[in-house]
């Protein structure tokens, strides 16, 4: 039996012993021993019978009807035998001298058994409701993540096609190379699983493909560094989590800067948290400006909340002329 149920049974048995003492000539100590031995025996019999014969109480709750009186009688007899063993008393003499009181104790035991069964059913019902609520929350989070992903992928694709359109007018050959990379990137993306999460190694692979794609357009103005420790490669993260942050670094950080700059994406272990950093050496901006709350960062915040609730957080620092750094903190998966 679990600790909570046992504790509740002990409290109920104590209350019964106190009540009996008010109308009985026996001492509180004797009544307490009898009450605890009988009550706990009934509790054990009911627990064992329910787990062995009921299983899913939603479907087999009616089985409690015969279980309770049988468990009460068995527990009543067992409790008397235990008390006799502990105190050296003789329960049969008790039945002969005060049969009325003995039958009264049996009746009280039946009531106690019914209460114990009610406690068990209420506990199981509460646990089932909590489990259903958790399943519903998880399904809602997965649906929300999927919705956010369907919003994010077209956004990335439109940005890429807009860049291609500009390049077609200025450098047709590089535009052709970029188009070839777009086709390869989309083929790899569409062939991947449509799950809402994937290993961090796959996230970095997709970032590498995208950054290579952007390198065709920006040429030597853009450099990138991807730093993923091997022990973090299998960590699960939402798909395309870092993509909008990299897009922001290119669009708002490196493109406006004549000499371009470097984008660095790294994963770090911080105690029991996984920290993902996306930083650039671009033009930077005022962290309080509206730009810091644009589409990309808003998407990331929403997806972290949907996936990790309060355990997923975002930190942003930016200095005009020096660049921007975004830190994502999320729990490590086992």
CORQUI-V392189 format. One record per backbone hydrogen bond with DSSP energy under -1.0 kcal/mol. CO is the residue of the C=O (numbers start at 0). NH is the residue of the N-H. E is the energy in kcal/mol with one decimal. If there is no record, write none. Layout:
co=CO nh=NH e=E
co=CO nh=NH e=E
This chain:
co=1 nh=5 e=-2.2
co=2 nh=6 e=-2.6
co=3 nh=7 e=-2.3
co=4 nh=8 e=-2.1
co=5 nh=9 e=-2.4
co=6 nh=10 e=-2.2
co=7 nh=11 e=-2.3
co=8 nh=12 e=-2.7
co=9 nh=13 e=-2.1
co=10 nh=14 e=-2.1
co=11 nh=15 e=-2.2
co=12 nh=16 e=-2.3
co=13 nh=17 e=-2.2
co=14 nh=18 e=-2.3
co=15 nh=19 e=-2.6
co=16 nh=20 e=-2.0
co=17 nh=21 e=-1.1
co=19 nh=22 e=-1.3
co=26 nh=30 e=-2.3
co=27 nh=31 e=-2.5
co=28 nh=32 e=-2.0
co=29 nh=33 e=-2.4
co=30 nh=34 e=-2.9
co=31 nh=35 e=-2.6
co=32 nh=36 e=-2.5
co=33 nh=37 e=-2.7
co=34 nh=38 e=-2.9
co=35 nh=39 e=-2.6
co=36 nh=40 e=-1.6
co=37 nh=41 e=-2.4
co=38 nh=42 e=-2.4
co=39 nh=43 e=-2.4
co=40 nh=44 e=-2.4
co=41 nh=45 e=-2.6
co=42 nh=46 e=-2.6
co=43 nh=47 e=-2.7
co=44 nh=48 e=-2.5
co=45 nh=49 e=-2.7
co=46 nh=50 e=-2.4
co=47 nh=51 e=-1.9
co=48 nh=52 e=-3.0
co=49 nh=53 e=-1.9
co=49 nh=54 e=-2.0
co=54 nh=56 e=-1.1
co=55 nh=59 e=-2.0
co=59 nh=62 e=-1.4
co=60 nh=63 e=-1.8
co=61 nh=64 e=-1.6
co=62 nh=66 e=-1.5
co=63 nh=67 e=-2.5
co=65 nh=69 e=-1.6
co=66 nh=70 e=-2.9
co=67 nh=71 e=-2.4
co=68 nh=72 e=-2.4
co=69 nh=73 e=-2.5
co=70 nh=74 e=-2.8
co=71 nh=75 e=-2.8
co=72 nh=76 e=-2.4
co=73 nh=77 e=-2.8
co=74 nh=78 e=-2.9
co=75 nh=79 e=-1.9
co=76 nh=80 e=-2.3
co=77 nh=81 e=-2.5
co=78 nh=82 e=-2.3
co=79 nh=83 e=-2.6
co=80 nh=84 e=-2.1
co=81 nh=85 e=-2.3
co=82 nh=86 e=-3.2
co=83 nh=87 e=-2.0
co=89 nh=93 e=-1.1
co=90 nh=94 e=-1.9
co=91 nh=95 e=-1.7
co=92 nh=96 e=-2.7
co=93 nh=97 e=-2.4
co=97 nh=101 e=-2.1
co=98 nh=102 e=-2.7
co=99 nh=103 e=-2.0
co=100 nh=104 e=-2.3
co=101 nh=105 e=-1.9
co=102 nh=106 e=-2.3
co=103 nh=107 e=-2.6
co=104 nh=108 e=-2.2
co=105 nh=109 e=-1.9
co=106 nh=110 e=-2.0
co=107 nh=111 e=-2.7
co=108 nh=112 e=-2.7
co=109 nh=113 e=-2.2
co=110 nh=114 e=-2.4
co=111 nh=115 e=-2.7
co=112 nh=116 e=-2.4
co=113 nh=117 e=-2.3
co=114 nh=118 e=-2.5
co=115 nh=119 e=-2.3
co=116 nh=120 e=-2.8
co=117 nh=121 e=-2.7
co=118 nh=122 e=-2.3
co=119 nh=123 e=-2.6
co=120 nh=124 e=-2.6
co=121 nh=125 e=-2.4
co=122 nh=126 e=-2.3
co=123 nh=127 e=-2.4
co=124 nh=128 e=-2.3
co=125 nh=129 e=-2.3
co=126 nh=130 e=-2.3
co=127 nh=131 e=-2.6
co=128 nh=132 e=-2.4
co=129 nh=133 e=-2.4
co=130 nh=134 e=-2.4
co=131 nh=135 e=-2.4
co=132 nh=136 e=-2.4
co=133 nh=137 e=-2.4
co=134 nh=138 e=-2.6
co=135 nh=139 e=-2.3
co=136 nh=140 e=-2.5
co=137 nh=141 e=-2.4
co=138 nh=142 e=-2.4
co=139 nh=143 e=-2.4
co=140 nh=144 e=-2.6
co=141 nh=145 e=-2.3
co=142 nh=146 e=-2.2
co=143 nh=147 e=-2.5
co=144 nh=148 e=-2.3
co=145 nh=149 e=-2.2
co=146 nh=150 e=-1.4
co=147 nh=151 e=-1.9
co=148 nh=152 e=-2.5
co=150 nh=154 e=-1.0
co=151 nh=155 e=-2.3
co=152 nh=156 e=-2.5
co=153 nh=157 e=-3.0
co=154 nh=158 e=-2.0
co=155 nh=159 e=-2.1
co=156 nh=160 e=-2.5
co=157 nh=161 e=-2.3
co=158 nh=162 e=-2.0
co=159 nh=163 e=-2.1
co=160 nh=164 e=-2.2
co=161 nh=165 e=-1.6
co=162 nh=166 e=-2.0
co=163 nh=167 e=-2.1
co=166 nh=170 e=-3.3
co=170 nh=174 e=-2.2
co=171 nh=175 e=-2.2
co=172 nh=176 e=-2.1
co=173 nh=177 e=-2.5
co=174 nh=178 e=-2.4
co=175 nh=179 e=-2.2
co=176 nh=180 e=-2.0
co=177 nh=181 e=-2.4
co=178 nh=182 e=-2.3
co=179 nh=183 e=-2.1
co=180 nh=184 e=-2.8
co=181 nh=185 e=-2.9
co=182 nh=186 e=-2.2
co=183 nh=187 e=-2.1
co=184 nh=188 e=-2.3
co=185 nh=189 e=-3.0
co=186 nh=190 e=-1.7
co=195 nh=238 e=-1.4
co=197 nh=236 e=-2.4
co=198 nh=202 e=-1.6
co=199 nh=203 e=-2.3
co=200 nh=204 e=-1.9
co=201 nh=205 e=-2.3
co=202 nh=206 e=-1.9
co=203 nh=207 e=-2.5
co=204 nh=208 e=-2.2
co=205 nh=209 e=-2.2
co=206 nh=210 e=-3.1
co=207 nh=211 e=-2.4
co=208 nh=212 e=-1.9
co=209 nh=213 e=-2.3
co=210 nh=214 e=-1.9
co=211 nh=215 e=-1.1
co=213 nh=217 e=-2.6
co=214 nh=218 e=-2.3
co=217 nh=220 e=-1.6
co=218 nh=221 e=-1.6
co=220 nh=260 e=-2.4
co=222 nh=262 e=-2.6
co=224 nh=264 e=-3.0
co=226 nh=266 e=-2.1
co=228 nh=231 e=-1.9
co=229 nh=232 e=-1.1
co=231 nh=234 e=-1.5
co=232 nh=200 e=-2.4
co=234 nh=199 e=-2.2
co=236 nh=197 e=-2.5
co=237 nh=240 e=-1.2
co=241 nh=245 e=-2.0
co=242 nh=246 e=-2.3
co=243 nh=247 e=-2.1
co=244 nh=248 e=-2.0
co=245 nh=249 e=-2.0
co=246 nh=250 e=-3.1
co=247 nh=251 e=-2.8
co=248 nh=253 e=-2.2
co=249 nh=254 e=-2.8
co=252 nh=282 e=-1.8
co=253 nh=256 e=-1.2
co=256 nh=259 e=-1.2
co=260 nh=222 e=-2.0
co=261 nh=280 e=-1.3
co=262 nh=224 e=-2.5
co=263 nh=278 e=-2.6
co=264 nh=226 e=-3.1
co=265 nh=276 e=-2.8
co=267 nh=274 e=-2.9
co=269 nh=272 e=-1.9
co=271 nh=331 e=-1.9
co=272 nh=269 e=-2.9
co=273 nh=329 e=-2.3
co=274 nh=267 e=-2.9
co=275 nh=327 e=-3.0
co=276 nh=265 e=-2.1
co=277 nh=325 e=-2.5
co=278 nh=263 e=-3.0
co=282 nh=320 e=-5.2
co=285 nh=288 e=-2.2
co=288 nh=291 e=-1.4
co=289 nh=292 e=-1.9
co=290 nh=293 e=-1.6
co=293 nh=297 e=-2.2
co=294 nh=298 e=-2.5
co=295 nh=299 e=-2.0
co=296 nh=300 e=-2.5
co=297 nh=301 e=-2.4
co=298 nh=302 e=-2.5
co=299 nh=303 e=-2.4
co=300 nh=304 e=-2.2
co=301 nh=305 e=-2.5
co=302 nh=306 e=-2.1
co=303 nh=307 e=-3.1
co=304 nh=308 e=-1.9
co=307 nh=310 e=-2.2
co=308 nh=311 e=-1.1
co=312 nh=328 e=-2.6
co=314 nh=326 e=-3.0
co=316 nh=324 e=-3.1
co=318 nh=321 e=-2.5
co=318 nh=322 e=-1.5
co=322 nh=318 e=-2.3
co=323 nh=279 e=-2.4
co=324 nh=316 e=-2.6
co=325 nh=277 e=-2.4
co=326 nh=314 e=-2.8
co=327 nh=275 e=-2.5
co=328 nh=312 e=-2.4
co=329 nh=273 e=-3.8
